[in-house]
């Protein structure tokens, strides 16, 4: 069993993975490069990348609230 990674490190690795995927590497190749299983990669994406979607949703809510208050 490997060492657990800190959230900051996972976010950095996911950023590298996104760049590699944009270059045309497959998910399997990216996971091999990161040294994690595909299940771990997908779990990380679900856990850490969903925050971006939540942030986007929150920004839209705040923008509509500001518009309503004006």
Predicted model as a PDB file, atoms N, CA, C, CB and O in Angstrom, pLDDT in the B-factor column:
MODEL        1                                                                  
ATOM      1  N   UNK A   1       0.844  -1.170   0.000  1.00 58.00           N  
ATOM      2  CA  UNK A   1       0.000   0.000   0.000  1.00 58.00           C  
ATOM      3  C   UNK A   1       0.895   1.240   0.000  1.00 58.00           C  
ATOM      4  CB  UNK A   1      -0.963  -0.006   1.220  1.00 58.00           C  
ATOM      5  O   UNK A   1       1.901   1.285   0.708  1.00 58.00           O  
ATOM      6  N   UNK A   2       0.534   2.220  -0.778  1.00 68.00           N  
ATOM      7  CA  UNK A   2       1.347   3.420  -0.895  1.00 68.00           C  
ATOM      8  C   UNK A   2       0.986   4.465   0.141  1.00 68.00           C  
ATOM      9  CB  UNK A   2       1.209   4.004  -2.269  1.00 68.00           C  
ATOM     10  O   UNK A   2       0.049   4.305   0.923  1.00 68.00           O  
ATOM     11  N   UNK A   3       1.750   5.529   0.123  1.00 83.00           N  
ATOM     12  CA  UNK A   3       1.526   6.648   1.030  1.00 83.00           C  
ATOM     13  C   UNK A   3       0.340   7.472   0.539  1.00 83.00           C  
ATOM     14  CB  UNK A   3       2.796   7.530   1.143  1.00 83.00           C  
ATOM     15  O   UNK A   3       0.175   7.689  -0.661  1.00 83.00           O  
ATOM     16  N   UNK A   4      -0.470   7.920   1.469  1.00 88.00           N  
ATOM     17  CA  UNK A   4      -1.596   8.775   1.085  1.00 88.00           C  
ATOM     18  C   UNK A   4      -1.080  10.138   0.649  1.00 88.00           C  
ATOM     19  CB  UNK A   4      -2.602   8.926   2.253  1.00 88.00           C  
ATOM     20  O   UNK A   4      -0.101  10.654   1.189  1.00 88.00           O  
ATOM     21  N   UNK A   5      -1.748  10.697  -0.322  1.00 90.00           N  
ATOM     22  CA  UNK A   5      -1.337  11.995  -0.840  1.00 90.00           C  
ATOM     23  C   UNK A   5      -2.198  13.088  -0.213  1.00 90.00           C  
ATOM     24  CB  UNK A   5      -1.441  12.032  -2.386  1.00 90.00           C  
ATOM     25  O   UNK A   5      -3.371  12.874   0.093  1.00 90.00           O  
ATOM     26  N   UNK A   6      -1.600  14.250  -0.030  1.00 91.00           N  
ATOM     27  CA  UNK A   6      -2.310  15.393   0.531  1.00 91.00           C  
ATOM     28  C   UNK A   6      -3.181  16.015  -0.554  1.00 91.00           C  
ATOM     29  CB  UNK A   6      -1.316  16.440   1.114  1.00 91.00           C  
ATOM     30  O   UNK A   6      -2.876  15.890  -1.740  1.00 91.00           O  
ATOM     31  N   UNK A   7      -4.261  16.684  -0.160  1.00 88.00           N  
ATOM     32  CA  UNK A   7      -5.154  17.296  -1.153  1.00 88.00           C  
ATOM     33  C   UNK A   7      -4.446  18.238  -2.125  1.00 88.00           C  
ATOM     34  CB  UNK A   7      -6.243  18.049  -0.449  1.00 88.00           C  
ATOM     35  O   UNK A   7      -4.785  18.273  -3.308  1.00 88.00           O  
ATOM     36  N   UNK A   8      -3.469  18.999  -1.640  1.00 89.00           N  
ATOM     37  CA  UNK A   8      -2.754  19.918  -2.524  1.00 89.00           C  
ATOM     38  C   UNK A   8      -1.993  19.138  -3.596  1.00 89.00           C  
ATOM     39  CB  UNK A   8      -1.784  20.806  -1.714  1.00 89.00           C  
ATOM     40  O   UNK A   8      -1.942  19.538  -4.759  1.00 89.00           O  
ATOM     41  N   UNK A   9      -1.405  18.019  -3.178  1.00 93.00           N  
ATOM     42  CA  UNK A   9      -0.654  17.200  -4.118  1.00 93.00           C  
ATOM     43  C   UNK A   9      -1.583  16.545  -5.133  1.00 93.00           C  
ATOM     44  CB  UNK A   9       0.149  16.134  -3.374  1.00 93.00           C  
ATOM     45  O   UNK A   9      -1.245  16.428  -6.311  1.00 93.00           O  
ATOM     46  N   UNK A  10      -2.751  16.122  -4.671  1.00 92.00           N  
ATOM     47  CA  UNK A  10      -3.725  15.502  -5.582  1.00 92.00           C  
ATOM     48  C   UNK A  10      -4.181  16.516  -6.622  1.00 92.00           C  
ATOM     49  CB  UNK A  10      -4.945  14.948  -4.797  1.00 92.00           C  
ATOM     50  O   UNK A  10      -4.289  16.187  -7.804  1.00 92.00           O  
ATOM     51  N   UNK A  11      -4.448  17.733  -6.197  1.00 90.00           N  
ATOM     52  CA  UNK A  11      -4.882  18.773  -7.138  1.00 90.00           C  
ATOM     53  C   UNK A  11      -3.800  19.058  -8.174  1.00 90.00           C  
ATOM     54  CB  UNK A  11      -5.241  20.065  -6.385  1.00 90.00           C  
ATOM     55  O   UNK A  11      -4.094  19.255  -9.354  1.00 90.00           O  
ATOM     56  N   UNK A  12      -2.539  19.078  -7.720  1.00 92.00           N  
ATOM     57  CA  UNK A  12      -1.424  19.300  -8.649  1.00 92.00           C  
ATOM     58  C   UNK A  12      -1.334  18.150  -9.649  1.00 92.00           C  
ATOM     59  CB  UNK A  12      -0.086  19.447  -7.877  1.00 92.00           C  
ATOM     60  O   UNK A  12      -1.139  18.375 -10.844  1.00 92.00           O  
ATOM     61  N   UNK A  13      -1.475  16.920  -9.160  1.00 93.00           N  
ATOM     62  CA  UNK A  13      -1.412  15.757 -10.043  1.00 93.00           C  
ATOM     63  C   UNK A  13      -2.573  15.749 -11.038  1.00 93.00           C  
ATOM     64  CB  UNK A  13      -1.419  14.466  -9.220  1.00 93.00           C  
ATOM     65  O   UNK A  13      -2.397  15.373 -12.196  1.00 93.00           O  
ATOM     66  N   UNK A  14      -3.752  16.161 -10.589  1.00 92.00           N  
ATOM     67  CA  UNK A  14      -4.898  16.228 -11.502  1.00 92.00           C  
ATOM     68  C   UNK A  14      -4.676  17.281 -12.583  1.00 92.00           C  
ATOM     69  CB  UNK A  14      -6.187  16.538 -10.725  1.00 92.00           C  
ATOM     70  O   UNK A  14      -5.095  17.099 -13.726  1.00 92.00           O  
ATOM     71  N   UNK A  15      -4.022  18.370 -12.226  1.00 91.00           N  
ATOM     72  CA  UNK A  15      -3.686  19.391 -13.217  1.00 91.00           C  
ATOM     73  C   UNK A  15      -2.731  18.837 -14.262  1.00 91.00           C  
ATOM     74  CB  UNK A  15      -3.070  20.618 -12.539  1.00 91.00           C  
ATOM     75  O   UNK A  15      -2.904  19.080 -15.456  1.00 91.00           O  
ATOM     76  N   UNK A  16      -1.716  18.089 -13.813  1.00 92.00           N  
ATOM     77  CA  UNK A  16      -0.799  17.444 -14.749  1.00 92.00           C  
ATOM     78  C   UNK A  16      -1.546  16.459 -15.632  1.00 92.00           C  
ATOM     79  CB  UNK A  16       0.332  16.730 -13.996  1.00 92.00           C  
ATOM     80  O   UNK A  16      -1.300  16.378 -16.835  1.00 92.00           O  
ATOM     81  N   UNK A  17      -2.457  15.714 -15.029  1.00 93.00           N  
ATOM     82  CA  UNK A  17      -3.222  14.722 -15.780  1.00 93.00           C  
ATOM     83  C   UNK A  17      -4.056  15.397 -16.867  1.00 93.00           C  
ATOM     84  CB  UNK A  17      -4.129  13.913 -14.836  1.00 93.00           C  
ATOM     85  O   UNK A  17      -4.129  14.903 -17.992  1.00 93.00           O  
ATOM     86  N   UNK A  18      -4.683  16.523 -16.532  1.00 91.00           N  
ATOM     87  CA  UNK A  18      -5.491  17.236 -17.527  1.00 91.00           C  
ATOM     88  C   UNK A  18      -4.634  17.705 -18.697  1.00 91.00           C  
ATOM     89  CB  UNK A  18      -6.200  18.436 -16.882  1.00 91.00           C  
ATOM     90  O   UNK A  18      -5.054  17.621 -19.851  1.00 91.00           O  
ATOM     91  N   UNK A  19      -3.435  18.196 -18.402  1.00 93.00           N  
ATOM     92  CA  UNK A  19      -2.538  18.629 -19.474  1.00 93.00           C  
ATOM     93  C   UNK A  19      -2.130  17.440 -20.349  1.00 93.00           C  
ATOM     94  CB  UNK A  19      -1.287  19.315 -18.886  1.00 93.00           C  
ATOM     95  O   UNK A  19      -2.088  17.554 -21.574  1.00 93.00           O  
ATOM     96  N   UNK A  20      -1.830  16.301 -19.720  1.00 94.00           N  
ATOM     97  CA  UNK A  20      -1.450  15.117 -20.483  1.00 94.00           C  
ATOM     98  C   UNK A  20      -2.608  14.604 -21.326  1.00 94.00           C  
ATOM     99  CB  UNK A  20      -0.961  14.020 -19.548  1.00 94.00           C  
ATOM    100  O   UNK A  20      -2.408  14.173 -22.461  1.00 94.00           O  
ATOM    101  N   UNK A  21      -3.816  14.649 -20.777  1.00 92.00           N  
ATOM    102  CA  UNK A  21      -4.987  14.215 -21.541  1.00 92.00           C  
ATOM    103  C   UNK A  21      -5.222  15.140 -22.728  1.00 92.00           C  
ATOM    104  CB  UNK A  21      -6.238  14.175 -20.642  1.00 92.00           C  
ATOM    105  O   UNK A  21      -5.625  14.685 -23.799  1.00 92.00           O  
ATOM    106  N   UNK A  22      -4.974  16.431 -22.548  1.00 92.00           N  
ATOM    107  CA  UNK A  22      -5.135  17.391 -23.640  1.00 92.00           C  
ATOM    108  C   UNK A  22      -4.111  17.135 -24.746  1.00 92.00           C  
ATOM    109  CB  UNK A  22      -4.998  18.830 -23.114  1.00 92.00           C  
ATOM    110  O   UNK A  22      -4.367  17.422 -25.915  1.00 92.00           O  
ATOM    111  N   UNK A  23      -2.952  16.594 -24.371  1.00 94.00           N  
ATOM    112  CA  UNK A  23      -1.922  16.265 -25.366  1.00 94.00           C  
ATOM    113  C   UNK A  23      -2.245  14.988 -26.133  1.00 94.00           C  
ATOM    114  CB  UNK A  23      -0.569  16.122 -24.688  1.00 94.00           C  
ATOM    115  O   UNK A  23      -1.584  14.671 -27.121  1.00 94.00           O  
ATOM    116  N   UNK A  24      -3.260  14.254 -25.680  1.00 93.00           N  
ATOM    117  CA  UNK A  24      -3.671  13.064 -26.411  1.00 93.00           C  
ATOM    118  C   UNK A  24      -3.350  11.749 -25.735  1.00 93.00           C  
ATOM    119  CB  UNK A  24      -3.049  13.074 -27.730  1.00 93.00           C  
ATOM    120  O   UNK A  24      -3.601  10.691 -26.312  1.00 93.00           O  
ATOM    121  N   UNK A  25      -2.801  11.780 -24.526  1.00 93.00           N  
ATOM    122  CA  UNK A  25      -2.543  10.533 -23.814  1.00 93.00           C  
ATOM    123  C   UNK A  25      -3.869   9.933 -23.336  1.00 93.00           C  
ATOM    124  CB  UNK A  25      -1.582  10.771 -22.615  1.00 93.00           C  
ATOM    125  O   UNK A  25      -4.839  10.654 -23.105  1.00 93.00           O  
ATOM    126  N   UNK A  26      -3.898   8.621 -23.194  1.00 94.00           N  
ATOM    127  CA  UNK A  26      -5.102   7.964 -22.696  1.00 94.00           C  
ATOM    128  C   UNK A  26      -5.126   8.038 -21.172  1.00 94.00           C  
ATOM    129  CB  UNK A  26      -5.167   6.488 -23.176  1.00 94.00           C  
ATOM    130  O   UNK A  26      -4.115   8.341 -20.538  1.00 94.00           O  
ATOM    131  N   UNK A  27      -6.283   7.762 -20.599  1.00 94.00           N  
ATOM    132  CA  UNK A  27      -6.412   7.767 -19.146  1.00 94.00           C  
ATOM    133  C   UNK A  27      -5.494   6.720 -18.541  1.00 94.00           C  
ATOM    134  CB  UNK A  27      -7.870   7.514 -18.725  1.00 94.00           C  
ATOM    135  O   UNK A  27      -4.883   6.959 -17.500  1.00 94.00           O  
ATOM    136  N   UNK A  28      -5.392   5.574 -19.175  1.00 96.00           N  
ATOM    137  CA  UNK A  28      -4.520   4.511 -18.677  1.00 96.00           C  
ATOM    138  C   UNK A  28      -3.064   4.972 -18.652  1.00 96.00           C  
ATOM    139  CB  UNK A  28      -4.662   3.247 -19.543  1.00 96.00           C  
ATOM    140  O   UNK A  28      -2.340   4.702 -17.694  1.00 96.00           O  
ATOM    141  N   UNK A  29      -2.636   5.670 -19.709  1.00 96.00           N  
ATOM    142  CA  UNK A  29      -1.255   6.177 -19.754  1.00 96.00           C  
ATOM    143  C   UNK A  29      -1.011   7.216 -18.659  1.00 96.00           C  
ATOM    144  CB  UNK A  29      -0.954   6.790 -21.137  1.00 96.00           C  
ATOM    145  O   UNK A  29       0.038   7.221 -18.014  1.00 96.00           O  
ATOM    146  N   UNK A  30      -1.986   8.088 -18.460  1.00 95.00           N  
ATOM    147  CA  UNK A  30      -1.860   9.132 -17.438  1.00 95.00           C  
ATOM    148  C   UNK A  30      -1.782   8.500 -16.054  1.00 95.00           C  
ATOM    149  CB  UNK A  30      -3.049  10.122 -17.512  1.00 95.00           C  
ATOM    150  O   UNK A  30      -0.971   8.916 -15.226  1.00 95.00           O  
ATOM    151  N   UNK A  31      -2.619   7.500 -15.801  1.00 96.00           N  
ATOM    152  CA  UNK A  31      -2.614   6.829 -14.501  1.00 96.00           C  
ATOM    153  C   UNK A  31      -1.283   6.124 -14.265  1.00 96.00           C  
ATOM    154  CB  UNK A  31      -3.772   5.822 -14.409  1.00 96.00           C  
ATOM    155  O   UNK A  31      -0.755   6.136 -13.153  1.00 96.00           O  
ATOM    156  N   UNK A  32      -0.754   5.520 -15.297  1.00 96.00           N  
ATOM    157  CA  UNK A  32       0.542   4.856 -15.186  1.00 96.00           C  
ATOM    158  C   UNK A  32       1.624   5.881 -14.846  1.00 96.00           C  
ATOM    159  CB  UNK A  32       0.892   4.113 -16.499  1.00 96.00           C  
ATOM    160  O   UNK A  32       2.499   5.624 -14.019  1.00 96.00           O  
ATOM    161  N   UNK A  33       1.551   7.037 -15.490  1.00 94.00           N  
ATOM    162  CA  UNK A  33       2.526   8.100 -15.240  1.00 94.00           C  
ATOM    163  C   UNK A  33       2.413   8.620 -13.804  1.00 94.00           C  
ATOM    164  CB  UNK A  33       2.328   9.255 -16.239  1.00 94.00           C  
ATOM    165  O   UNK A  33       3.427   8.894 -13.163  1.00 94.00           O  
ATOM    166  N   UNK A  34       1.186   8.756 -13.301  1.00 93.00           N  
ATOM    167  CA  UNK A  34       0.963   9.252 -11.946  1.00 93.00           C  
ATOM    168  C   UNK A  34       1.237   8.181 -10.893  1.00 93.00           C  
ATOM    169  CB  UNK A  34      -0.462   9.759 -11.806  1.00 93.00           C  
ATOM    170  O   UNK A  34       1.473   8.496  -9.727  1.00 93.00           O  
ATOM    171  N   UNK A  35       1.206   6.925 -11.305  1.00 93.00           N  
ATOM    172  CA  UNK A  35       1.436   5.830 -10.369  1.00 93.00           C  
ATOM    173  C   UNK A  35       0.222   5.484  -9.535  1.00 93.00           C  
ATOM    174  CB  UNK A  35       2.566   6.170  -9.466  1.00 93.00           C  
ATOM    175  O   UNK A  35       0.349   5.043  -8.392  1.00 93.00           O  
ATOM    176  N   UNK A  36      -0.972   5.685 -10.113  1.00 94.00           N  
ATOM    177  CA  UNK A  36      -2.218   5.352  -9.417  1.00 94.00           C  
ATOM    178  C   UNK A  36      -3.092   4.513 -10.334  1.00 94.00           C  
ATOM    179  CB  UNK A  36      -2.972   6.637  -8.965  1.00 94.00           C  
ATOM    180  O   UNK A  36      -2.883   4.478 -11.547  1.00 94.00           O  
ATOM    181  N   UNK A  37      -4.073   3.839  -9.747  1.00 95.00           N  
ATOM    182  CA  UNK A  37      -4.997   3.053 -10.555  1.00 95.00           C  
ATOM    183  C   UNK A  37      -6.023   3.980 -11.208  1.00 95.00           C  
ATOM    184  CB  UNK A  37      -5.703   1.974  -9.692  1.00 95.00           C  
ATOM    185  O   UNK A  37      -6.194   5.128 -10.798  1.00 95.00           O  
ATOM    186  N   UNK A  38      -6.696   3.462 -12.223  1.00 95.00           N  
ATOM    187  CA  UNK A  38      -7.730   4.268 -12.889  1.00 95.00           C  
ATOM    188  C   UNK A  38      -8.862   4.584 -11.927  1.00 95.00           C  
ATOM    189  CB  UNK A  38      -8.280   3.536 -14.129  1.00 95.00           C  
ATOM    190  O   UNK A  38      -9.443   5.667 -11.983  1.00 95.00           O  
ATOM    191  N   UNK A  39      -9.181   3.636 -11.035  1.00 96.00           N  
ATOM    192  CA  UNK A  39     -10.244   3.876 -10.052  1.00 96.00           C  
ATOM    193  C   UNK A  39      -9.875   5.038  -9.138  1.00 96.00           C  
ATOM    194  CB  UNK A  39     -10.509   2.606  -9.216  1.00 96.00           C  
ATOM    195  O   UNK A  39     -10.713   5.886  -8.831  1.00 96.00           O  
ATOM    196  N   UNK A  40      -8.626   5.071  -8.708  1.00 94.00           N  
ATOM    197  CA  UNK A  40      -8.168   6.166  -7.850  1.00 94.00           C  
ATOM    198  C   UNK A  40      -8.243   7.488  -8.601  1.00 94.00           C  
ATOM    199  CB  UNK A  40      -6.728   5.909  -7.357  1.00 94.00           C  
ATOM    200  O   UNK A  40      -8.689   8.495  -8.051  1.00 94.00           O  
ATOM    201  N   UNK A  41      -7.807   7.486  -9.855  1.00 95.00           N  
ATOM    202  CA  UNK A  41      -7.846   8.707 -10.666  1.00 95.00           C  
ATOM    203  C   UNK A  41      -9.279   9.228 -10.774  1.00 95.00           C  
ATOM    204  CB  UNK A  41      -7.263   8.444 -12.075  1.00 95.00           C  
ATOM    205  O   UNK A  41      -9.530  10.417 -10.579  1.00 95.00           O  
ATOM    206  N   UNK A  42     -10.211   8.333 -11.085  1.00 93.00           N  
ATOM    207  CA  UNK A  42     -11.607   8.761 -11.248  1.00 93.00           C  
ATOM    208  C   UNK A  42     -12.214   9.217  -9.917  1.00 93.00           C  
ATOM    209  CB  UNK A  42     -12.446   7.616 -11.840  1.00 93.00           C  
ATOM    210  O   UNK A  42     -13.019  10.148  -9.886  1.00 93.00           O  
ATOM    211  N   UNK A  43     -11.829   8.563  -8.826  1.00 93.00           N  
ATOM    212  CA  UNK A  43     -12.309   8.976  -7.510  1.00 93.00           C  
ATOM    213  C   UNK A  43     -11.776  10.368  -7.162  1.00 93.00           C  
ATOM    214  CB  UNK A  43     -11.886   7.952  -6.433  1.00 93.00           C  
ATOM    215  O   UNK A  43     -12.515  11.207  -6.647  1.00 93.00           O  
ATOM    216  N   UNK A  44     -10.496  10.611  -7.442  1.00 92.00           N  
ATOM    217  CA  UNK A  44      -9.906  11.932  -7.207  1.00 92.00           C  
ATOM    218  C   UNK A  44     -10.628  12.990  -8.023  1.00 92.00           C  
ATOM    219  CB  UNK A  44      -8.407  11.928  -7.551  1.00 92.00           C  
ATOM    220  O   UNK A  44     -10.946  14.064  -7.511  1.00 92.00           O  
ATOM    221  N   UNK A  45     -10.889  12.691  -9.295  1.00 91.00           N  
ATOM    222  CA  UNK A  45     -11.570  13.670 -10.152  1.00 91.00           C  
ATOM    223  C   UNK A  45     -12.946  13.991  -9.609  1.00 91.00           C  
ATOM    224  CB  UNK A  45     -11.683  13.150 -11.590  1.00 91.00           C  
ATOM    225  O   UNK A  45     -13.366  15.148  -9.586  1.00 91.00           O  
ATOM    226  N   UNK A  46     -13.645  12.951  -9.172  1.00 89.00           N  
ATOM    227  CA  UNK A  46     -14.989  13.170  -8.639  1.00 89.00           C  
ATOM    228  C   UNK A  46     -14.936  14.019  -7.378  1.00 89.00           C  
ATOM    229  CB  UNK A  46     -15.678  11.831  -8.345  1.00 89.00           C  
ATOM    230  O   UNK A  46     -15.760  14.915  -7.192  1.00 89.00           O  
ATOM    231  N   UNK A  47     -13.985  13.744  -6.528  1.00 88.00           N  
ATOM    232  CA  UNK A  47     -13.893  14.434  -5.242  1.00 88.00           C  
ATOM    233  C   UNK A  47     -13.331  15.845  -5.379  1.00 88.00           C  
ATOM    234  CB  UNK A  47     -13.033  13.635  -4.287  1.00 88.00           C  
ATOM    235  O   UNK A  47     -13.852  16.771  -4.757  1.00 88.00           O  
ATOM    236  N   UNK A  48     -12.283  16.031  -6.177  1.00 86.00           N  
ATOM    237  CA  UNK A  48     -11.573  17.307  -6.198  1.00 86.00           C  
ATOM    238  C   UNK A  48     -11.974  18.202  -7.361  1.00 86.00           C  
ATOM    239  CB  UNK A  48     -10.098  17.062  -6.249  1.00 86.00           C  
ATOM    240  O   UNK A  48     -11.856  19.422  -7.253  1.00 86.00           O  
ATOM    241  N   UNK A  49     -12.437  17.645  -8.455  1.00 79.00           N  
ATOM    242  CA  UNK A  49     -12.843  18.484  -9.586  1.00 79.00           C  
ATOM    243  C   UNK A  49     -14.296  18.908  -9.470  1.00 79.00           C  
ATOM    244  CB  UNK A  49     -12.625  17.746 -10.901  1.00 79.00           C  
ATOM    245  O   UNK A  49     -14.703  19.881 -10.104  1.00 79.00           O  
ATOM    246  N   UNK A  50     -15.091  18.198  -8.672  1.00 67.00           N  
ATOM    247  CA  UNK A  50     -16.484  18.598  -8.501  1.00 67.00           C  
ATOM    248  C   UNK A  50     -16.557  19.921  -7.747  1.00 67.00           C  
ATOM    249  CB  UNK A  50     -17.281  17.505  -7.754  1.00 67.00           C  
ATOM    250  O   UNK A  50     -17.549  20.643  -7.848  1.00 67.00           O  
ATOM    251  N   UNK A  51     -15.507  20.240  -6.990  1.00 63.00           N  
ATOM    252  CA  UNK A  51     -15.476  21.513  -6.276  1.00 63.00           C  
ATOM    253  C   UNK A  51     -15.522  22.675  -7.258  1.00 63.00           C  
ATOM    254  CB  UNK A  51     -14.223  21.610  -5.395  1.00 63.00           C  
ATOM    255  O   UNK A  51     -16.104  23.717  -6.955  1.00 63.00           O  
ATOM    256  N   UNK A  52     -14.915  22.511  -8.431  1.00 66.00           N  
ATOM    257  CA  UNK A  52     -14.950  23.570  -9.439  1.00 66.00           C  
ATOM    258  C   UNK A  52     -16.375  23.795  -9.913  1.00 66.00           C  
ATOM    259  CB  UNK A  52     -14.040  23.223 -10.629  1.00 66.00           C  
ATOM    260  O   UNK A  52     -16.790  24.936 -10.118  1.00 66.00           O  
ATOM    261  N   UNK A  53     -17.124  22.717 -10.089  1.00 63.00           N  
ATOM    262  CA  UNK A  53     -18.517  22.850 -10.508  1.00 63.00           C  
ATOM    263  C   UNK A  53     -19.332  23.534  -9.409  1.00 63.00           C  
ATOM    264  CB  UNK A  53     -19.120  21.465 -10.850  1.00 63.00           C  
ATOM    265  O   UNK A  53     -20.192  24.366  -9.697  1.00 63.00           O  
ATOM    266  N   UNK A  54     -19.059  23.182  -8.151  1.00 69.00           N  
ATOM    267  CA  UNK A  54     -19.749  23.822  -7.039  1.00 69.00           C  
ATOM    268  C   UNK A  54     -19.416  25.305  -6.973  1.00 69.00           C  
ATOM    269  CB  UNK A  54     -19.383  23.143  -5.722  1.00 69.00           C  
ATOM    270  O   UNK A  54     -20.291  26.127  -6.700  1.00 69.00           O  
ATOM    271  N   UNK A  55     -18.159  25.652  -7.222  1.00 74.00           N  
ATOM    272  CA  UNK A  55     -17.750  27.053  -7.219  1.00 74.00           C  
ATOM    273  C   UNK A  55     -18.467  27.825  -8.317  1.00 74.00           C  
ATOM    274  CB  UNK A  55     -16.232  27.172  -7.393  1.00 74.00           C  
ATOM    275  O   UNK A  55     -18.923  28.947  -8.097  1.00 74.00           O  
ATOM    276  N   UNK A  56     -18.567  27.229  -9.488  1.00 74.00           N  
ATOM    277  CA  UNK A  56     -19.253  27.873 -10.611  1.00 74.00           C  
ATOM    278  C   UNK A  56     -20.721  28.097 -10.274  1.00 74.00           C  
ATOM    279  CB  UNK A  56     -19.122  27.023 -11.891  1.00 74.00           C  
ATOM    280  O   UNK A  56     -21.275  29.162 -10.546  1.00 74.00           O  
ATOM    281  N   UNK A  57     -21.342  27.092  -9.683  1.00 78.00           N  
ATOM    282  CA  UNK A  57     -22.748  27.208  -9.297  1.00 78.00           C  
ATOM    283  C   UNK A  57     -22.920  28.326  -8.268  1.00 78.00           C  
ATOM    284  CB  UNK A  57     -23.272  25.864  -8.729  1.00 78.00           C  
ATOM    285  O   UNK A  57     -23.866  29.109  -8.354  1.00 78.00           O  
ATOM    286  N   UNK A  58     -22.019  28.401  -7.308  1.00 83.00           N  
ATOM    287  CA  UNK A  58     -22.093  29.425  -6.264  1.00 83.00           C  
ATOM    288  C   UNK A  58     -21.913  30.829  -6.847  1.00 83.00           C  
ATOM    289  CB  UNK A  58     -21.029  29.162  -5.189  1.00 83.00           C  
ATOM    290  O   UNK A  58     -22.595  31.766  -6.431  1.00 83.00           O  
ATOM    291  N   UNK A  59     -21.010  30.974  -7.798  1.00 84.00           N  
ATOM    292  CA  UNK A  59     -20.802  32.271  -8.446  1.00 84.00           C  
ATOM    293  C   UNK A  59     -22.076  32.706  -9.167  1.00 84.00           C  
ATOM    294  CB  UNK A  59     -19.614  32.204  -9.440  1.00 84.00           C  
ATOM    295  O   UNK A  59     -22.469  33.870  -9.084  1.00 84.00           O  
ATOM    296  N   UNK A  60     -22.718  31.784  -9.869  1.00 86.00           N  
ATOM    297  CA  UNK A  60     -23.958  32.128 -10.573  1.00 86.00           C  
ATOM    298  C   UNK A  60     -25.046  32.541  -9.590  1.00 86.00           C  
ATOM    299  CB  UNK A  60     -24.440  30.945 -11.425  1.00 86.00           C  
ATOM    300  O   UNK A  60     -25.803  33.476  -9.852  1.00 86.00           O  
ATOM    301  N   UNK A  61     -25.125  31.839  -8.451  1.00 89.00           N  
ATOM    302  CA  UNK A  61     -26.110  32.209  -7.432  1.00 89.00           C  
ATOM    303  C   UNK A  61     -25.836  33.611  -6.901  1.00 89.00           C  
ATOM    304  CB  UNK A  61     -26.101  31.193  -6.278  1.00 89.00           C  
ATOM    305  O   UNK A  61     -26.755  34.412  -6.735  1.00 89.00           O  
ATOM    306  N   UNK A  62     -24.578  33.897  -6.638  1.00 89.00           N  
ATOM    307  CA  UNK A  62     -24.229  35.224  -6.118  1.00 89.00           C  
ATOM    308  C   UNK A  62     -24.503  36.313  -7.150  1.00 89.00           C  
ATOM    309  CB  UNK A  62     -22.756  35.261  -5.699  1.00 89.00           C  
ATOM    310  O   UNK A  62     -24.970  37.397  -6.800  1.00 89.00           O  
ATOM    311  N   UNK A  63     -24.218  36.032  -8.410  1.00 92.00           N  
ATOM    312  CA  UNK A  63     -24.483  37.023  -9.460  1.00 92.00           C  
ATOM    313  C   UNK A  63     -25.975  37.312  -9.569  1.00 92.00           C  
ATOM    314  CB  UNK A  63     -23.941  36.535 -10.813  1.00 92.00           C  
ATOM    315  O   UNK A  63     -26.373  38.467  -9.719  1.00 92.00           O  
ATOM    316  N   UNK A  64     -26.805  36.268  -9.496  1.00 92.00           N  
ATOM    317  CA  UNK A  64     -28.247  36.496  -9.572  1.00 92.00           C  
ATOM    318  C   UNK A  64     -28.748  37.246  -8.343  1.00 92.00           C  
ATOM    319  CB  UNK A  64     -28.991  35.167  -9.716  1.00 92.00           C  
ATOM    320  O   UNK A  64     -29.669  38.056  -8.449  1.00 92.00           O  
ATOM    321  N   UNK A  65     -28.160  36.989  -7.185  1.00 93.00           N  
ATOM    322  CA  UNK A  65     -28.545  37.709  -5.980  1.00 93.00           C  
ATOM    323  C   UNK A  65     -28.166  39.185  -6.083  1.00 93.00           C  
ATOM    324  CB  UNK A  65     -27.888  37.077  -4.750  1.00 93.00           C  
ATOM    325  O   UNK A  65     -28.938  40.060  -5.690  1.00 93.00           O  
ATOM    326  N   UNK A  66     -26.980  39.453  -6.613  1.00 93.00           N  
ATOM    327  CA  UNK A  66     -26.539  40.847  -6.789  1.00 93.00           C  
ATOM    328  C   UNK A  66     -27.473  41.563  -7.769  1.00 93.00           C  
ATOM    329  CB  UNK A  66     -25.062  40.903  -7.303  1.00 93.00           C  
ATOM    330  O   UNK A  66     -27.856  42.710  -7.539  1.00 93.00           O  
ATOM    331  N   UNK A  67     -27.835  40.890  -8.849  1.00 93.00           N  
ATOM    332  CA  UNK A  67     -28.743  41.489  -9.823  1.00 93.00           C  
ATOM    333  C   UNK A  67     -30.102  41.774  -9.187  1.00 93.00           C  
ATOM    334  CB  UNK A  67     -28.908  40.567 -11.042  1.00 93.00           C  
ATOM    335  O   UNK A  67     -30.712  42.811  -9.451  1.00 93.00           O  
ATOM    336  N   UNK A  68     -30.567  40.858  -8.355  1.00 93.00           N  
ATOM    337  CA  UNK A  68     -31.847  41.038  -7.693  1.00 93.00           C  
ATOM    338  C   UNK A  68     -31.785  42.212  -6.717  1.00 93.00           C  
ATOM    339  CB  UNK A  68     -32.258  39.753  -6.962  1.00 93.00           C  
ATOM    340  O   UNK A  68     -32.744  42.977  -6.618  1.00 93.00           O  
ATOM    341  N   UNK A  69     -30.695  42.362  -6.011  1.00 92.00           N  
ATOM    342  CA  UNK A  69     -30.564  43.435  -5.039  1.00 92.00           C  
ATOM    343  C   UNK A  69     -30.419  44.807  -5.691  1.00 92.00           C  
ATOM    344  CB  UNK A  69     -29.384  43.171  -4.149  1.00 92.00           C  
ATOM    345  O   UNK A  69     -30.784  45.820  -5.095  1.00 92.00           O  
ATOM    346  N   UNK A  70     -29.888  44.843  -6.910  1.00 89.00           N  
ATOM    347  CA  UNK A  70     -29.759  46.130  -7.614  1.00 89.00           C  
ATOM    348  C   UNK A  70     -31.135  46.618  -7.986  1.00 89.00           C  
ATOM    349  CB  UNK A  70     -28.863  46.006  -8.882  1.00 89.00           C  
ATOM    350  O   UNK A  70     -31.270  47.683  -8.587  1.00 89.00           O  
TER     351      UNK A  70                                                      
ENDMDL                                                                          
END                                                                             
